[in-house]
């Protein structure tokens, strides 16, 4: 797969998934869910303040199309939505007008949440039309300053998702400000260590290199000019960023400046969790739903 159109085509070949939109007062979220439903990708349960949700459905002319479950506040909405998924009544979870922290607190509930024992990490997928491929950015939404051990798990989560997209050997670039190891820049040291782990087959299913700069990781010309060589240089599929700040800035830059279509998903839970910015428009939310639906399809949660 190289674009979301191809992803939609692949998902349509499988049975419809059931998605729970938590905080369904989100008009843009409902638009995205409705478009996904019209494309045969999902059916939906809308969890939120019933009257506001119904008013939004009426605005869009789709009243009565989806099941509505009333929730008086965000905490109740999060608990209700997560339980619908953990009880097997739905296949994936989506964030609407609710804070990420509130939703994830419910996801991590030890009794009825969606813990799997794996590290939860966020992956942004950008349809990089200038490079004719998807580019993943991780982790710009979950882990503030990942430890070295967490970086290993973040890579494994992202690589596993790229396998689901049909990329059997994605190229992972460990991004830093420079392309050489500098002891004063711990990110460069850890990047080199991750690359060494790959060479020793301690991380498999991908190719890892680093440290690499953003430019010479994604652009062949930049890699050539800077004399950066290797399988990953200029052709990276996955960008491992040093911290949540750089990942957040990079993902939003691809959206607002490059105008790439992007989607976001949380990996490592028992079911896919679609998490996007509350400010995102329906297009980004639709792309994120596609990511979640693809993951649910591949994991047999249908």
C-alpha positions, 0 to 999 in steps of 0.5 A: 500500500502506498496511499489511503485509497489503496488501503480503503480498497483492501479494507472493503474486501473484508466484513465491516468493523464496529467502531465506538466513537467516544465523545461523540459530540464531535461533529467532524468525528461523526462526519468521518465515521459516516463517510467510513460507514458509507464506504463499507468500512465500519458501523458505529456506536456513538457514546456521548451526551445523547441530545448533542449527539442526536443534534449533530446527526440531524445537522448532517441528515443522518438521524437514526443511522447509528446507535447512540449510548448516552454518557453524562460526562467524559469519564462515563463516556470513556468507561462505556466505550472501552467496555463495549470493546473489551466485552466484544461488542465492538472491534475498535475505539476512537477518540472524539471530543474527549481528552486523550488522558481520560480515554487512556486511563479507561483503556489501562483499567486493570479490570475491564480495560484493553491492556495486553501486556505490551507497551502502548505507543502512538503511530502517525501514518502520513501519505507522503505523496511527494515520495510515493509511500507512507511514512510513519512517525513514532512516538509523537502522542504517547510516551514523553521521553522514551527510555532505550528499552521503550524505544525498542518496543516502539519500533516493534509496534510500528514495524508490526503495523507496517507488516499489516500494510503489506510492507514486510521489511520496513526501513526504520530511521532513528532521527536526530539533529545530526548523522554522527554519534555525539556523546553530548547528544544521547539520542545519537548514541541510542540511535547507533545502539538500536542500529547495532541491535538490528545488525545482531538480529535482536530486532527483526522484521525491518532494517534499522539505521541511525542516527540520521537527520530528517532530511537524509532519512526521507529524501534520496537527494539529501542523503546523496549530498550529505554522503549518507549511505545505507539501505535506510538513507533517503528511503525511510518508512518509519521515523523513530523520534527522540521524544513526544515534542519532536514527533508531535511537531513533525506530524503536524508539520506534515499535515498543516505545511506539507498538506499530507493526509495523515492518520493516527493510531495507538498500538499495543492494546488488545484492540486498535485505538484511533487517536487524533487531535480534537482539531483535526478535520474529517479527512484526517479522522477518516484516515485514522479510522482506516488505520484502525479498521485495517489493524482490526481486520488483520488481528481477526477482531471482526 
